[in-house]
Amino acid sequence: MFDIKQYRRKEVERQRVESILGLLPAGVQTVLEAGCRDGYITHLLADRYPEVTALDLQLPVIEHPRVTCVQGDITRLQFASRSFDLVVCTQVLEHIPAEKLEDACAELLRVTKRYLLIGVPYKQDLRVHAMRCVQCGTLNPTTGHLHSFDRERLLALFGDRPFSRIDYAGEGVYKTNRFSYALYKRFGFPYGSYEQEEPCICCGAALEKPRLPLFLRLVCLFAKGLEFVQNKTGPDKSPVWIHMLWDFKEQET
């Protein structure tokens, strides 16, 4: 089972949060956090700004006098254009289906009055910790991440508008290789991130580890060992997250 408290204690998560806080602008009154999850970032925003709207697909439950909780869909926000001084959207866009991703980005642009802060995984290898749903057979990327982003792709999603600031958070080597991935794919992906909260991206069922014979588990363990050696002896570490801040008033001057 996924332990959100343990996840928050990880160094790479601490670095991600510090990066977000370091990019937050001053002089802001109204903030929308689009995709607030458990409200961890929401509380940090509310400690800094007077009015924070926390939005998620399910109605959030966040107890803070400065926070208004709203149920909504990032691809069709119910707010008027230019409703918020700052829009924050982190750990969200990687989960949006491809056919709705541009709509989500357009909506974030529409409702911001001045600032937009976006955070996504940086150059993620979507094969790492992949899984196969035992119910429908669909291959699932770890934690439901459907996209891999770099600086250029992120800029393109927002019309190549010049950004104000950019930051890369965390570091590590999280790669696999074609041979290991082929073995996982052939024998059922026994070492994926099955403890995650996110269900199957196709049928919505909870993801379960496949029950494999010992020999097949050993074959996949060999593939996992190859990954381990590759990541320990391979290329230098790279950032885990990319955060980008736009200041649209700055672009007008």
FIPAVEX-226321 format. One line per field, with one value per residue: residue number from 1; residue in one letter; x, y, z of N, C-alpha, C in turn. Coordinates in nm, 2 decimals. Layout:
REM residues N
pos	NUM:...
code	A:...
n_xx	X:...
n_yy	Y:...
n_zz	Z:...
ca_xx	X:...
ca_yy	Y:...
ca_zz	Z:...
c_xx	X:...
c_yy	Y:...
c_zz	Z:...
END
This chain:
REM residues 253
pos	1:2:3:4:5:6:7:8:9:10:11:12:13:14:15:16:17:18:19:20:21:22:23:24:25:26:27:28:29:30:31:32:33:34:35:36:37:38:39:40:41:42:43:44:45:46:47:48:49:50:51:52:53:54:55:56:57:58:59:60:61:62:63:64:65:66:67:68:69:70:71:72:73:74:75:76:77:78:79:80:81:82:83:84:85:86:87:88:89:90:91:92:93:94:95:96:97:98:99:100:101:102:103:104:105:106:107:108:109:110:111:112:113:114:115:116:117:118:119:120:121:122:123:124:125:126:127:128:129:130:131:132:133:134:135:136:137:138:139:140:141:142:143:144:145:146:147:148:149:150:151:152:153:154:155:156:157:158:159:160:161:162:163:164:165:166:167:168:169:170:171:172:173:174:175:176:177:178:179:180:181:182:183:184:185:186:187:188:189:190:191:192:193:194:195:196:197:198:199:200:201:202:203:204:205:206:207:208:209:210:211:212:213:214:215:216:217:218:219:220:221:222:223:224:225:226:227:228:229:230:231:232:233:234:235:236:237:238:239:240:241:242:243:244:245:246:247:248:249:250:251:252:253
code	M:F:D:I:K:Q:Y:R:R:K:E:V:E:R:Q:R:V:E:S:I:L:G:L:L:P:A:G:V:Q:T:V:L:E:A:G:C:R:D:G:Y:I:T:H:L:L:A:D:R:Y:P:E:V:T:A:L:D:L:Q:L:P:V:I:E:H:P:R:V:T:C:V:Q:G:D:I:T:R:L:Q:F:A:S:R:S:F:D:L:V:V:C:T:Q:V:L:E:H:I:P:A:E:K:L:E:D:A:C:A:E:L:L:R:V:T:K:R:Y:L:L:I:G:V:P:Y:K:Q:D:L:R:V:H:A:M:R:C:V:Q:C:G:T:L:N:P:T:T:G:H:L:H:S:F:D:R:E:R:L:L:A:L:F:G:D:R:P:F:S:R:I:D:Y:A:G:E:G:V:Y:K:T:N:R:F:S:Y:A:L:Y:K:R:F:G:F:P:Y:G:S:Y:E:Q:E:E:P:C:I:C:C:G:A:A:L:E:K:P:R:L:P:L:F:L:R:L:V:C:L:F:A:K:G:L:E:F:V:Q:N:K:T:G:P:D:K:S:P:V:W:I:H:M:L:W:D:F:K:E:Q:E:T
n_xx	0.08:0.05:0.23:0.18:0.29:0.55:0.65:0.66:0.88:1.10:1.42:1.43:1.17:1.15:1.33:1.19:0.96:1.09:1.20:0.96:0.86:1.06:1.02:0.79:0.60:0.61:0.36:0.11:-0.24:-0.47:-0.49:-0.49:-0.47:-0.43:-0.52:-0.47:-0.43:-0.35:-0.34:-0.10:0.09:-0.10:-0.14:0.11:0.10:-0.12:-0.01:0.14:-0.01:-0.32:-0.57:-0.66:-0.75:-0.83:-0.83:-0.95:-1.02:-1.18:-1.37:-1.17:-1.06:-0.96:-0.86:-0.83:-0.83:-0.79:-0.83:-1.03:-1.21:-1.27:-1.44:-1.34:-1.25:-0.95:-0.93:-1.15:-1.21:-1.42:-1.40:-1.40:-1.23:-0.90:-0.91:-0.74:-0.45:-0.22:-0.16:-0.11:0.03:0.12:0.27:0.06:0.01:0.14:-0.03:-0.25:-0.46:-0.35:-0.51:-0.64:-0.45:-0.36:-0.59:-0.60:-0.38:-0.44:-0.66:-0.54:-0.38:-0.59:-0.72:-0.54:-0.43:-0.18:0.06:0.19:0.27:0.43:0.49:0.65:0.76:1.10:1.22:1.15:1.19:0.96:0.93:1.03:0.96:0.72:0.39:0.17:-0.18:-0.37:-0.63:-0.72:-0.50:-0.36:-0.07:0.08:0.23:0.45:0.29:0.08:0.18:0.17:0.31:0.63:0.85:1.04:1.23:1.17:0.94:0.76:0.75:0.64:0.38:0.26:0.25:0.50:0.56:0.77:0.94:0.96:1.12:1.31:1.36:1.54:1.48:1.59:1.78:1.90:1.93:1.72:1.66:1.59:1.66:1.66:1.68:1.62:1.36:1.23:1.23:1.07:0.83:0.77:0.73:0.56:0.59:0.67:0.79:0.69:0.55:0.34:0.23:0.12:-0.12:-0.27:-0.50:-0.54:-0.48:-0.65:-0.88:-0.94:-0.92:-0.77:-0.42:-0.25:0.01:0.15:0.11:0.37:0.55:0.84:1.07:1.03:1.01:1.27:1.40:1.31:1.41:1.68:1.68:1.61:1.84:2.02:1.93:1.98:2.27:2.32:2.22:2.38:2.64:2.62:2.55:2.59:2.40:2.07:1.83:1.52:1.28:1.12:1.05:0.86:0.81:0.59:0.55:0.32:0.26:0.51:0.59:0.44:0.55
n_yy	-0.12:0.23:0.47:0.78:0.96:0.85:0.89:1.17:1.22:1.15:1.24:1.33:1.42:1.62:1.80:1.86:2.00:2.22:2.34:2.43:2.61:2.80:2.92:3.06:3.36:3.69:3.93:3.83:3.77:3.60:3.25:2.96:2.62:2.37:2.05:1.93:1.71:1.56:1.79:1.89:2.07:2.27:2.37:2.49:2.69:2.84:2.93:3.13:3.30:3.49:3.39:3.09:2.85:2.52:2.26:1.95:1.63:1.48:1.61:1.80:1.77:1.99:2.15:2.46:2.81:2.98:2.84:2.74:2.47:2.29:2.09:1.97:1.96:1.97:2.00:2.14:2.39:2.56:2.83:3.19:3.36:3.48:3.47:3.43:3.54:3.38:3.06:2.73:2.43:2.12:1.79:1.69:1.72:1.51:1.30:1.34:1.23:1.20:1.31:1.51:1.68:1.92:2.08:2.10:2.25:2.49:2.57:2.63:2.85:3.02:3.09:3.22:3.53:3.65:3.50:3.17:2.85:2.56:2.21:1.92:1.57:1.52:1.43:1.16:0.81:0.61:0.34:0.24:0.06:-0.02:-0.18:-0.46:-0.48:-0.72:-0.76:-0.65:-0.66:-0.44:-0.24:-0.05:0.26:0.37:0.49:0.60:0.78:0.93:1.07:1.20:1.46:1.74:2.04:2.17:2.05:2.11:2.39:2.41:2.32:2.54:2.73:2.82:3.04:3.29:3.20:3.30:3.21:2.91:2.59:2.30:2.01:1.78:1.47:1.19:0.85:0.69:0.46:0.21:-0.07:-0.20:-0.48:-0.57:-0.46:-0.60:-0.86:-0.82:-0.75:-0.98:-1.17:-1.06:-0.83:-0.83:-0.66:-0.40:-0.08:-0.15:-0.08:0.17:0.44:0.50:0.36:0.11:0.25:0.20:0.02:0.09:-0.07:-0.19:-0.22:-0.52:-0.74:-0.99:-1.34:-1.54:-1.83:-1.96:-1.97:-1.79:-1.55:-1.54:-1.50:-1.24:-1.11:-1.12:-0.94:-0.71:-0.68:-0.62:-0.36:-0.23:-0.23:-0.09:0.16:0.23:0.24:0.38:0.67:1.01:1.15:1.28:1.56:1.52:1.65:1.92:2.26:2.54:2.88:3.13:3.47:3.67:3.94:4.06:3.99:4.17:4.41
n_zz	0.00:-0.08:0.09:0.18:0.37:0.41:0.16:0.14:0.31:0.16:0.01:-0.25:-0.29:-0.10:-0.22:-0.45:-0.35:-0.22:-0.45:-0.58:-0.39:-0.40:-0.64:-0.62:-0.66:-0.52:-0.38:-0.45:-0.45:-0.51:-0.56:-0.76:-0.71:-0.92:-0.92:-0.64:-0.48:-0.19:-0.05:0.05:-0.07:-0.10:0.17:0.21:0.02:0.12:0.36:0.27:0.09:0.07:-0.04:-0.14:-0.38:-0.40:-0.62:-0.74:-0.90:-0.74:-0.47:-0.27:0.08:0.28:0.56:0.63:0.70:0.48:0.25:-0.02:-0.12:-0.42:-0.65:-0.96:-1.31:-1.47:-1.75:-1.82:-1.68:-1.44:-1.39:-1.45:-1.71:-1.64:-1.36:-1.14:-0.97:-0.96:-1.09:-1.00:-1.09:-1.04:-1.07:-1.23:-1.51:-1.63:-1.60:-1.76:-2.03:-2.36:-2.56:-2.43:-2.32:-2.44:-2.41:-2.13:-2.08:-2.21:-2.06:-1.81:-1.89:-1.96:-1.72:-1.56:-1.43:-1.42:-1.33:-1.39:-1.28:-1.34:-1.29:-1.37:-1.43:-1.53:-1.84:-1.81:-1.80:-1.91:-1.91:-1.68:-1.38:-1.49:-1.53:-1.58:-1.62:-1.45:-1.50:-1.74:-1.91:-2.00:-2.05:-1.81:-1.73:-1.46:-1.18:-1.33:-1.52:-1.82:-2.00:-2.11:-2.04:-2.15:-2.15:-2.40:-2.49:-2.29:-2.31:-2.56:-2.52:-2.40:-2.59:-2.66:-2.52:-2.36:-2.07:-1.72:-1.51:-1.44:-1.30:-1.20:-1.02:-0.77:-0.83:-1.01:-1.14:-1.33:-1.52:-1.77:-1.98:-2.31:-2.32:-2.06:-2.03:-2.23:-2.13:-1.90:-2.02:-2.16:-1.95:-1.76:-1.59:-1.30:-1.11:-1.09:-0.99:-0.80:-0.56:-0.58:-0.57:-0.80:-1.03:-1.29:-1.61:-1.81:-1.76:-1.50:-1.27:-0.96:-0.95:-0.96:-0.84:-1.07:-1.04:-1.06:-1.17:-0.99:-1.15:-1.36:-1.21:-1.13:-1.37:-1.43:-1.21:-1.27:-1.49:-1.35:-1.19:-1.39:-1.46:-1.22:-1.21:-1.44:-1.37:-1.16:-1.27:-1.50:-1.71:-1.59:-1.31:-1.36:-1.36:-1.17:-1.17:-1.35:-1.32:-1.41:-1.44:-1.55:-1.61:-1.71:-1.72:-1.71:-1.97:-2.12:-2.09
ca_xx	0.00:0.12:0.24:0.21:0.38:0.68:0.69:0.70:1.01:1.21:1.50:1.39:1.04:1.18:1.39:1.08:0.89:1.18:1.20:0.83:0.85:1.16:0.98:0.66:0.62:0.55:0.26:-0.01:-0.36:-0.55:-0.41:-0.55:-0.38:-0.50:-0.47:-0.41:-0.41:-0.37:-0.33:0.03:0.13:-0.20:-0.12:0.22:0.05:-0.21:0.07:0.20:-0.11:-0.45:-0.68:-0.61:-0.86:-0.77:-0.92:-0.91:-1.13:-1.27:-1.37:-1.07:-1.10:-0.85:-0.90:-0.75:-0.92:-0.76:-0.84:-1.16:-1.20:-1.35:-1.43:-1.34:-1.17:-0.85:-0.95:-1.26:-1.23:-1.54:-1.37:-1.39:-1.09:-0.82:-0.97:-0.64:-0.32:-0.13:-0.21:0.00:-0.01:0.24:0.24:-0.07:0.00:0.19:-0.15:-0.36:-0.46:-0.29:-0.61:-0.69:-0.34:-0.36:-0.71:-0.57:-0.28:-0.51:-0.74:-0.45:-0.35:-0.70:-0.77:-0.44:-0.42:-0.05:0.16:0.16:0.38:0.40:0.59:0.63:0.88:1.19:1.28:1.12:1.19:0.83:0.94:1.08:0.85:0.59:0.31:0.06:-0.30:-0.41:-0.77:-0.75:-0.38:-0.30:0.06:0.07:0.35:0.45:0.20:-0.01:0.24:0.14:0.40:0.77:0.86:1.17:1.21:1.11:0.80:0.68:0.73:0.55:0.24:0.21:0.26:0.64:0.57:0.89:0.92:1.03:1.22:1.30:1.44:1.54:1.48:1.63:1.87:1.91:1.93:1.61:1.65:1.60:1.73:1.57:1.68:1.54:1.22:1.17:1.20:0.95:0.71:0.75:0.70:0.45:0.62:0.65:0.86:0.64:0.51:0.21:0.18:0.08:-0.26:-0.33:-0.55:-0.51:-0.51:-0.75:-1.01:-0.97:-0.90:-0.65:-0.32:-0.20:0.13:0.11:0.16:0.45:0.64:0.97:1.17:1.00:1.05:1.42:1.44:1.28:1.51:1.80:1.65:1.62:1.98:2.08:1.89:2.06:2.41:2.32:2.19:2.49:2.76:2.59:2.58:2.57:2.26:2.00:1.72:1.40:1.16:1.14:0.95:0.87:0.72:0.57:0.50:0.27:0.27:0.65:0.60:0.37:0.63
ca_yy	0.00:0.35:0.55:0.92:1.02:0.81:0.95:1.31:1.22:1.12:1.35:1.38:1.49:1.74:1.89:1.90:2.10:2.34:2.41:2.50:2.72:2.89:2.99:3.13:3.50:3.78:4.02:3.76:3.76:3.48:3.14:2.83:2.50:2.28:1.92:1.95:1.58:1.55:1.92:1.92:2.20:2.37:2.43:2.57:2.81:2.91:3.00:3.25:3.38:3.51:3.32:2.97:2.76:2.39:2.19:1.82:1.56:1.45:1.73:1.79:1.80:2.06:2.24:2.58:2.92:3.05:2.75:2.70:2.34:2.28:1.97:2.01:1.89:2.07:2.02:2.23:2.46:2.64:2.97:3.29:3.39:3.57:3.47:3.41:3.60:3.27:2.92:2.63:2.29:2.03:1.65:1.67:1.71:1.38:1.20:1.38:1.16:1.27:1.39:1.62:1.75:2.06:2.15:2.13:2.36:2.61:2.62:2.69:2.98:3.11:3.14:3.30:3.67:3.69:3.39:3.03:2.77:2.42:2.12:1.78:1.49:1.56:1.32:1.03:0.68:0.56:0.20:0.20:0.02:-0.04:-0.29:-0.50:-0.50:-0.86:-0.76:-0.62:-0.68:-0.31:-0.20:0.07:0.33:0.39:0.59:0.65:0.88:0.90:1.16:1.23:1.60:1.81:2.19:2.21:2.00:2.19:2.52:2.40:2.30:2.67:2.82:2.87:3.17:3.30:3.18:3.40:3.14:2.77:2.52:2.15:1.96:1.64:1.41:1.05:0.78:0.60:0.42:0.07:-0.10:-0.27:-0.62:-0.59:-0.43:-0.71:-0.97:-0.78:-0.76:-1.12:-1.25:-1.01:-0.71:-0.86:-0.56:-0.26:0.00:-0.20:-0.02:0.30:0.47:0.51:0.23:0.09:0.36:0.16:-0.03:0.15:-0.17:-0.18:-0.30:-0.63:-0.82:-1.12:-1.46:-1.61:-1.94:-1.92:-1.96:-1.66:-1.45:-1.53:-1.43:-1.10:-1.06:-1.09:-0.81:-0.60:-0.67:-0.54:-0.22:-0.18:-0.21:0.02:0.29:0.26:0.26:0.44:0.81:1.10:1.17:1.39:1.61:1.43:1.74:2.05:2.36:2.65:2.99:3.23:3.60:3.73:4.09:4.09:3.98:4.28:4.54
ca_zz	0.00:-0.09:0.22:0.14:0.47:0.39:0.03:0.17:0.38:0.07:-0.02:-0.38:-0.27:-0.03:-0.31:-0.54:-0.28:-0.21:-0.58:-0.60:-0.30:-0.44:-0.76:-0.59:-0.67:-0.42:-0.42:-0.50:-0.36:-0.53:-0.61:-0.79:-0.72:-1.01:-0.89:-0.51:-0.42:-0.04:0.01:0.11:-0.13:-0.07:0.30:0.20:-0.05:0.21:0.46:0.20:0.02:0.15:-0.09:-0.22:-0.43:-0.42:-0.71:-0.78:-0.96:-0.62:-0.38:-0.16:0.21:0.33:0.66:0.64:0.68:0.36:0.14:-0.07:-0.19:-0.53:-0.73:-1.10:-1.41:-1.52:-1.89:-1.85:-1.55:-1.43:-1.35:-1.55:-1.76:-1.56:-1.23:-1.04:-0.99:-0.98:-1.11:-0.97:-1.14:-1.03:-1.06:-1.28:-1.66:-1.68:-1.59:-1.85:-2.15:-2.47:-2.64:-2.35:-2.27:-2.49:-2.35:-1.99:-2.08:-2.26:-1.95:-1.72:-1.94:-1.96:-1.59:-1.48:-1.46:-1.43:-1.31:-1.41:-1.23:-1.39:-1.25:-1.43:-1.43:-1.64:-1.92:-1.74:-1.88:-1.88:-1.90:-1.55:-1.29:-1.56:-1.49:-1.66:-1.54:-1.46:-1.54:-1.89:-1.99:-2.05:-2.00:-1.73:-1.68:-1.32:-1.12:-1.43:-1.60:-1.96:-2.09:-2.07:-2.07:-2.14:-2.16:-2.53:-2.50:-2.19:-2.37:-2.68:-2.47:-2.36:-2.70:-2.67:-2.45:-2.28:-1.93:-1.64:-1.43:-1.46:-1.20:-1.21:-0.89:-0.75:-0.92:-1.00:-1.26:-1.33:-1.66:-1.79:-2.11:-2.40:-2.29:-1.93:-2.06:-2.31:-2.03:-1.82:-2.11:-2.19:-1.84:-1.68:-1.51:-1.16:-1.02:-1.11:-0.87:-0.77:-0.44:-0.61:-0.56:-0.93:-1.09:-1.43:-1.70:-1.91:-1.70:-1.36:-1.17:-0.88:-1.01:-0.87:-0.89:-1.13:-0.97:-1.16:-1.12:-0.94:-1.26:-1.43:-1.12:-1.13:-1.49:-1.42:-1.11:-1.35:-1.56:-1.25:-1.16:-1.50:-1.44:-1.10:-1.25:-1.54:-1.31:-1.07:-1.34:-1.63:-1.72:-1.47:-1.27:-1.42:-1.27:-1.17:-1.20:-1.41:-1.28:-1.50:-1.40:-1.65:-1.57:-1.84:-1.71:-1.75:-2.12:-2.18:-2.08
c_xx	0.09:0.11:0.28:0.30:0.53:0.74:0.73:0.83:1.13:1.29:1.46:1.26:1.06:1.24:1.29:1.00:0.97:1.19:1.08:0.83:0.95:1.12:0.85:0.69:0.56:0.44:0.14:-0.12:-0.44:-0.47:-0.51:-0.45:-0.47:-0.44:-0.40:-0.38:-0.44:-0.36:-0.20:0.09:0.03:-0.18:0.00:0.18:-0.03:-0.13:0.13:0.10:-0.24:-0.56:-0.63:-0.74:-0.79:-0.87:-0.86:-1.04:-1.23:-1.26:-1.27:-1.12:-0.97:-0.89:-0.80:-0.83:-0.90:-0.79:-0.99:-1.14:-1.31:-1.33:-1.44:-1.24:-1.07:-0.87:-1.07:-1.30:-1.35:-1.52:-1.37:-1.25:-1.03:-0.87:-0.86:-0.51:-0.21:-0.20:-0.09:-0.05:0.11:0.19:0.10:-0.06:0.05:0.08:-0.26:-0.35:-0.42:-0.39:-0.67:-0.58:-0.34:-0.48:-0.67:-0.47:-0.35:-0.60:-0.66:-0.41:-0.47:-0.74:-0.67:-0.44:-0.28:0.06:0.10:0.28:0.34:0.52:0.56:0.77:0.97:1.25:1.26:1.12:1.06:0.82:0.97:0.96:0.72:0.52:0.22:-0.06:-0.34:-0.55:-0.79:-0.62:-0.31:-0.17:0.04:0.21:0.34:0.37:0.11:0.05:0.24:0.24:0.54:0.79:1.01:1.13:1.13:0.97:0.71:0.65:0.63:0.40:0.18:0.25:0.40:0.65:0.70:0.86:1.00:1.15:1.20:1.40:1.43:1.56:1.52:1.73:1.88:1.92:1.83:1.58:1.64:1.67:1.64:1.56:1.59:1.39:1.15:1.14:1.08:0.83:0.67:0.69:0.61:0.48:0.60:0.70:0.81:0.60:0.37:0.15:0.12:-0.07:-0.33:-0.38:-0.50:-0.56:-0.62:-0.89:-1.04:-0.96:-0.77:-0.55:-0.26:-0.08:0.09:0.17:0.23:0.52:0.77:1.07:1.15:1.04:1.20:1.47:1.42:1.37:1.64:1.79:1.66:1.76:2.06:2.05:1.97:2.20:2.41:2.31:2.31:2.62:2.74:2.62:2.55:2.43:2.20:1.89:1.60:1.28:1.21:1.02:0.97:0.77:0.71:0.51:0.45:0.26:0.41:0.66:0.53:0.45:0.75
c_yy	0.13:0.43:0.69:0.99:0.98:0.87:1.10:1.32:1.19:1.25:1.41:1.46:1.62:1.84:1.94:2.02:2.23:2.41:2.49:2.62:2.83:2.97:3.07:3.28:3.57:3.86:3.96:3.75:3.63:3.37:3.02:2.72:2.39:2.14:1.92:1.82:1.58:1.68:1.96:2.05:2.31:2.44:2.52:2.70:2.90:2.98:3.12:3.35:3.38:3.43:3.21:2.88:2.63:2.30:2.05:1.75:1.52:1.57:1.71:1.82:1.86:2.16:2.35:2.70:3.00:2.97:2.73:2.58:2.33:2.15:2.02:1.94:2.00:2.09:2.11:2.30:2.55:2.78:3.06:3.31:3.49:3.58:3.47:3.48:3.50:3.14:2.83:2.50:2.20:1.89:1.62:1.64:1.57:1.27:1.23:1.30:1.25:1.36:1.50:1.71:1.90:2.14:2.19:2.25:2.49:2.66:2.68:2.83:3.07:3.17:3.22:3.44:3.72:3.58:3.25:2.95:2.62:2.33:1.98:1.70:1.53:1.44:1.18:0.91:0.61:0.41:0.15:0.18:0.01:-0.17:-0.34:-0.53:-0.65:-0.87:-0.75:-0.64:-0.55:-0.29:-0.06:0.13:0.35:0.51:0.67:0.77:0.85:0.98:1.18:1.37:1.64:1.96:2.23:2.17:2.08:2.33:2.52:2.39:2.44:2.77:2.89:3.01:3.18:3.28:3.28:3.33:2.99:2.70:2.37:2.10:1.81:1.59:1.26:0.98:0.67:0.56:0.27:0.05:-0.19:-0.42:-0.65:-0.56:-0.54:-0.83:-0.94:-0.80:-0.90:-1.20:-1.18:-0.90:-0.74:-0.75:-0.42:-0.20:-0.03:-0.14:0.11:0.32:0.46:0.37:0.22:0.20:0.33:0.12:0.02:0.05:-0.14:-0.27:-0.40:-0.70:-0.95:-1.23:-1.55:-1.73:-1.89:-1.89:-1.82:-1.54:-1.43:-1.46:-1.28:-1.03:-1.03:-0.96:-0.69:-0.57:-0.59:-0.39:-0.16:-0.14:-0.09:0.15:0.33:0.30:0.34:0.59:0.89:1.11:1.29:1.44:1.51:1.52:1.86:2.14:2.48:2.76:3.09:3.36:3.68:3.88:4.13:4.08:4.10:4.41:4.53
c_zz	0.00:0.04:0.18:0.24:0.44:0.26:0.06:0.24:0.28:0.03:-0.15:-0.38:-0.20:-0.13:-0.41:-0.47:-0.26:-0.34:-0.61:-0.52:-0.34:-0.56:-0.73:-0.59:-0.55:-0.47:-0.48:-0.40:-0.38:-0.61:-0.64:-0.79:-0.80:-0.99:-0.75:-0.44:-0.27:0.03:0.07:0.06:-0.10:0.06:0.29:0.12:0.04:0.32:0.40:0.14:0.09:0.10:-0.18:-0.26:-0.46:-0.50:-0.73:-0.84:-0.85:-0.53:-0.27:-0.02:0.28:0.43:0.68:0.61:0.55:0.23:0.11:-0.15:-0.30:-0.61:-0.88:-1.18:-1.48:-1.67:-1.92:-1.71:-1.56:-1.40:-1.47:-1.59:-1.66:-1.42:-1.12:-1.07:-1.02:-0.99:-1.09:-1.01:-1.14:-1.01:-1.12:-1.43:-1.71:-1.67:-1.69:-1.98:-2.27:-2.54:-2.56:-2.29:-2.31:-2.43:-2.21:-1.99:-2.12:-2.14:-1.84:-1.76:-1.93:-1.83:-1.51:-1.53:-1.48:-1.43:-1.34:-1.37:-1.26:-1.34:-1.31:-1.42:-1.55:-1.71:-1.86:-1.84:-1.83:-1.87:-1.76:-1.45:-1.36:-1.51:-1.60:-1.58:-1.56:-1.50:-1.69:-1.97:-2.04:-1.98:-1.93:-1.70:-1.53:-1.28:-1.22:-1.51:-1.75:-2.06:-2.03:-2.13:-2.07:-2.16:-2.28:-2.53:-2.40:-2.25:-2.48:-2.63:-2.43:-2.47:-2.72:-2.61:-2.36:-2.14:-1.85:-1.56:-1.46:-1.35:-1.22:-1.07:-0.88:-0.85:-0.90:-1.14:-1.25:-1.47:-1.66:-1.92:-2.18:-2.36:-2.16:-1.96:-2.14:-2.22:-1.95:-1.90:-2.14:-2.07:-1.73:-1.59:-1.36:-1.06:-1.05:-0.98:-0.83:-0.64:-0.46:-0.59:-0.69:-0.98:-1.23:-1.52:-1.80:-1.84:-1.56:-1.25:-1.09:-0.94:-0.91:-0.93:-0.95:-1.04:-1.07:-1.09:-1.08:-1.05:-1.33:-1.34:-1.12:-1.26:-1.48:-1.31:-1.17:-1.42:-1.47:-1.21:-1.27:-1.49:-1.33:-1.14:-1.35:-1.47:-1.21:-1.15:-1.47:-1.62:-1.59:-1.44:-1.34:-1.33:-1.28:-1.21:-1.27:-1.37:-1.36:-1.45:-1.51:-1.57:-1.69:-1.84:-1.75:-1.90:-2.19:-2.18:-2.17
END
